[in-house]
Amino acid sequence: TPNNFSTTRAAEEKVRNFIEEFHFSNYSTHIYNDINVEKGILHFAKDSNSDVIAVSTHGRKGISHFLNGSISEDLVNHAKRPVIAFKI
């Protein structure tokens, strides 16, 4: 995202270094840079022809929700496919 943007190559390198520590054998990664988190998720879901979008949420309320907003809520309001939000 613009405030904390990193190139696809830099992000892939970070993910690759992280995964190497755990010795996974069967996995895939997807890096999708976009204008903001919501648009990135929506565009990736469309481009990958996803059936559903699943996201975790903090479940913030009150002033914290007002100040930080909610990506999950934005996705639910703007997605053309079902969204499942899990409170962490």
QUIQUI-V869291 format. One record per residue. N is the residue number from 1. RES is the residue in one letter. PHI is phi in whole degrees, -180 to 180 (999 if undefined). OMEGA is omega in radians with two decimals (NA if undefined). BURIAL is # if it has 24 or more other C-alpha atoms within 12 Angstrom, else .. Layout:
n:res:phi:omega:burial
N:RES:PHI:OMEGA:BURIAL
N:RES:PHI:OMEGA:BURIAL
//
This chain:
n:res:phi:omega:burial
1:T:999:-3.02:.
2:P:-55:-3.09:.
3:N:-72:-3.11:.
4:N:-139:-3.01:.
5:F:-75:2.96:.
6:S:-133:-3.11:.
7:T:-67:3.11:.
8:T:-60:-3.14:.
9:R:-61:3.14:.
10:A:-65:3.13:.
11:A:-65:3.11:.
12:E:-63:3.11:.
13:E:-62:3.12:.
14:K:-61:3.14:.
15:V:-64:-3.13:.
16:R:-60:3.12:.
17:N:-64:3.12:.
18:F:-65:-3.09:.
19:I:-66:-3.13:.
20:E:-58:-3.13:.
21:E:-68:-3.04:.
22:F:-106:3.07:.
23:H:56:3.04:.
24:F:-67:-3.13:.
25:S:-114:-3.08:.
26:N:-131:-3.10:.
27:Y:-155:3.00:.
28:S:-141:3.10:.
29:T:-125:3.10:.
30:H:-138:3.09:.
31:I:-114:-3.05:.
32:Y:-138:3.14:#
33:N:-86:-3.13:#
34:D:-150:-3.07:.
35:I:-62:3.08:.
36:N:-148:-3.05:.
37:V:-62:-3.12:#
38:E:-58:-3.13:#
39:K:-63:3.10:.
40:G:-61:3.13:#
41:I:-65:-3.13:#
42:L:-64:3.14:#
43:H:-67:3.12:#
44:F:-64:3.13:.
45:A:-60:3.12:#
46:K:-69:-3.10:.
47:D:-65:-3.13:.
48:S:-95:3.11:.
49:N:56:-3.13:.
50:S:-70:3.10:.
51:D:-86:-3.08:.
52:V:-151:3.06:.
53:I:-112:3.10:#
54:A:-117:-3.13:.
55:V:-137:3.02:#
56:S:-97:-3.12:.
57:T:-138:3.08:.
58:H:-82:-3.12:.
59:G:70:-3.12:.
60:R:-66:3.10:.
61:K:-135:3.04:.
62:G:64:-3.05:.
63:I:-65:3.11:.
64:S:-63:3.10:.
65:H:-66:-3.14:.
66:F:-63:-3.09:.
67:L:-77:-3.06:.
68:N:-95:-3.08:.
69:G:71:-3.12:.
70:S:-147:3.09:#
71:I:-65:3.14:#
72:S:-59:3.13:#
73:E:-64:3.10:#
74:D:-62:3.12:.
75:L:-64:3.13:#
76:V:-59:-3.10:.
77:N:-76:-3.03:.
78:H:-118:-3.09:.
79:A:-75:3.09:#
80:K:-97:3.11:.
81:R:-129:-3.10:.
82:P:-62:3.10:.
83:V:-123:3.06:#
84:I:-111:3.13:.
85:A:-113:-3.14:.
86:F:-109:3.09:.
87:K:-77:-3.13:.
88:I:-92:NA:.
//
